[in-house]
Amino acid sequence: MSSDTTTKLPLNLRTNRCYVCGPDNAEGLHVNFEQDGEHGARGFYTAREEHCGWPGLLHGGLTFTLMDEALAYALYFQELYGVTARIETRFRQPIPAGAKLLIRAWTISRRKQLIDARAEIRLDGNDGALVAEATATMYLQETAPRAEASRYK
C-alpha cells in the first residue's frame, strides 16, 4: 500500500511492511494499487531479474502473489476486508524480466461472507496481452482482530 492508503487503515490493519505493497519493506515490491472503477483495483509492476525462477522469467509464485494482492485491494476499495479462500490460476504465457505489467482485480458477486472475484495480469503496452488470470472466492473478515487473536502478537 502506498503511505496514503496505509494511513487510512486502523492502526491494527496497517500493512507498511507488506511484501507486495508496503512502503517500509526494503525487500518488497512497492506496488501501489489504486481504485479501478466501482468494484476493482489496479497496480503496475515491472518484472525484476531478482524475482525470476528460470533465468529471465518471472517466478510463477510472484505472478500469483501480485494477483492475490490485487484481489485484496478490490475488497479494500469497497471498505471490505478479506482473505483468499479459494483461487484457480491460469498462467497463459511466461513473463520475461523487464516486462511492464498491469495487475487488475474486481469483485463480481457476494454471498454473505463470500465474494466471487477475478484478477488478471496483462503486459502494459500496445497489445495488452493477457499473461495470467485467476478466479477467486474471497472470505470477508472483521476489520479489527478478535481479542483472542491479540495474544499471538
Secondary structure as the mmCIF struct_conf table of DSSP 4:
data_model
#
loop_
_struct_conf.conf_type_id
_struct_conf.id
_struct_conf.beg_label_comp_id
_struct_conf.beg_label_asym_id
_struct_conf.beg_label_seq_id
_struct_conf.end_label_comp_id
_struct_conf.end_label_asym_id
_struct_conf.end_label_seq_id
HELX_RH_AL_P HELX_RH_AL_P1 SER A 3 LYS A 8
BEND BEND1 LEU A 9 LEU A 9
HELX_RH_3T_P HELX_RH_3T_P1 LEU A 11 LEU A 13
TURN_TY1_P TURN_TY1_P1 ASN A 16 ARG A 17
TURN_TY1_P TURN_TY1_P2 TYR A 19 CYS A 21
TURN_TY1_P TURN_TY1_P3 PRO A 23 ASP A 24
TURN_TY1_P TURN_TY1_P4 ALA A 26 GLU A 27
BEND BEND2 GLY A 28 GLY A 28
STRN STRN1 GLU A 34 ASP A 36
TURN_TY1_P TURN_TY1_P5 GLY A 37 HIS A 39
STRN STRN2 GLY A 40 THR A 46
HELX_RH_3T_P HELX_RH_3T_P2 GLU A 49 HIS A 51
STRN STRN3 CYS A 52 CYS A 52
BEND BEND3 GLY A 53 TRP A 54
TURN_TY1_P TURN_TY1_P6 PRO A 55 GLY A 56
STRN STRN4 LEU A 57 LEU A 58
HELX_RH_AL_P HELX_RH_AL_P2 GLY A 60 TYR A 76
TURN_TY1_P TURN_TY1_P7 PHE A 77 GLU A 79
STRN STRN5 GLY A 82 PHE A 91
BEND BEND4 GLN A 93 GLN A 93
STRN STRN6 PRO A 96 PRO A 96
TURN_TY1_P TURN_TY1_P8 ALA A 97 GLY A 98
STRN STRN7 LYS A 100 ARG A 111
TURN_TY1_P TURN_TY1_P9 LYS A 112 GLN A 113
STRN STRN8 LEU A 114 LEU A 123
BEND BEND5 ASP A 124 ASP A 127
STRN STRN9 LEU A 130 LEU A 140
BEND BEND6 THR A 143 ALA A 144
HELX_RH_3T_P HELX_RH_3T_P3 ALA A 147 TYR A 152
#
